[in-house]
Amino acid sequence: MKRKHQKTLELIFARPTSANVRWSDIEALLFELGAQIEEREGSRVLIKLFGERRVFHRPHPTPTTDKGALASLRDWLFNNGVKP
């Protein structure tokens, strides 16, 4: 895993939850882990990973991901053995 993806993973697992994680960095990390990413209606993004499908909302107008989405993503990754 590239250092940039490792840093993004560390930000996702950081306590307290970081407010400065860019969605584009999260997408790049998930793609590196083997995810298939599909655009849906509006700002929705379907992510297929670990044999599961999850829908997230791409943040707008700012590029940073909200803390609730990060917590959900953290739990999903942790439950599937992905740790920093």
C-alpha positions as CSV (number, residue, x, y, z in Angstrom):
1,M,0.0,0.0,0.0
2,K,1.3,3.4,-0.9
3,R,2.2,5.8,1.9
4,K,-0.6,8.2,0.8
5,H,-3.2,5.4,1.2
6,Q,-1.7,4.4,4.6
7,K,-1.9,8.0,5.8
8,T,-5.6,8.2,4.7
9,L,-6.2,4.9,6.6
10,E,-4.6,6.4,9.7
11,L,-6.8,9.5,9.4
12,I,-9.9,7.3,9.1
13,F,-9.0,5.4,12.3
14,A,-7.8,8.5,14.2
15,R,-9.4,9.3,17.6
16,P,-10.9,11.9,17.9
17,T,-12.3,11.6,14.4
18,S,-10.6,13.9,11.9
19,A,-12.6,16.6,10.1
20,N,-10.0,16.9,7.3
21,V,-10.3,13.7,5.3
22,R,-10.8,14.4,1.6
23,W,-13.4,12.1,-0.1
24,S,-11.1,11.7,-3.2
25,D,-8.4,10.3,-0.9
26,I,-11.0,7.8,0.6
27,E,-12.0,6.7,-2.9
28,A,-8.4,6.2,-3.9
29,L,-7.8,4.1,-0.8
30,L,-10.9,2.0,-1.4
31,F,-9.9,1.5,-5.1
32,E,-6.5,0.3,-3.9
33,L,-8.2,-2.2,-1.6
34,G,-10.1,-3.6,-4.7
35,A,-13.4,-1.7,-4.5
36,Q,-15.6,-1.1,-7.4
37,I,-17.0,2.4,-7.3
38,E,-20.2,3.4,-9.2
39,E,-21.9,6.8,-9.5
40,R,-25.5,6.8,-8.5
41,E,-28.2,9.5,-8.4
42,G,-27.2,12.9,-7.0
43,S,-24.1,12.7,-4.8
44,R,-24.5,9.0,-4.0
45,V,-21.7,6.6,-4.6
46,L,-22.1,2.8,-4.5
47,I,-19.0,1.0,-3.2
48,K,-18.6,-2.8,-3.7
49,L,-16.0,-4.3,-1.4
50,F,-15.6,-7.4,0.7
51,G,-18.5,-8.9,-1.0
52,E,-20.8,-6.2,0.3
53,R,-22.4,-3.1,-1.2
54,R,-22.5,0.3,0.7
55,V,-23.8,3.6,-0.4
56,F,-22.1,6.8,0.7
57,H,-22.8,10.4,-0.2
58,R,-20.0,12.4,-1.8
59,P,-19.6,15.6,0.2
60,H,-20.4,18.9,-1.3
61,P,-19.7,21.8,-1.6
62,T,-16.6,21.1,0.5
63,P,-14.4,18.1,-0.4
64,T,-14.0,16.9,3.2
65,T,-16.0,13.9,4.5
66,D,-18.2,14.3,7.5
67,K,-17.5,12.5,10.8
68,G,-20.5,10.2,10.6
69,A,-19.5,8.8,7.2
70,L,-15.9,8.3,8.5
71,A,-17.2,6.4,11.6
72,S,-19.3,4.1,9.3
73,L,-16.4,3.6,7.0
74,R,-14.0,2.9,9.9
75,D,-16.4,0.2,11.3
76,W,-16.8,-1.4,7.9
77,L,-13.1,-1.5,7.3
78,F,-12.3,-2.8,10.8
79,N,-15.0,-5.5,10.6
80,N,-13.3,-6.8,7.5
81,G,-9.7,-6.8,8.9
82,V,-8.4,-3.6,7.5
83,K,-6.4,-1.7,10.1
84,P,-3.7,1.0,9.9
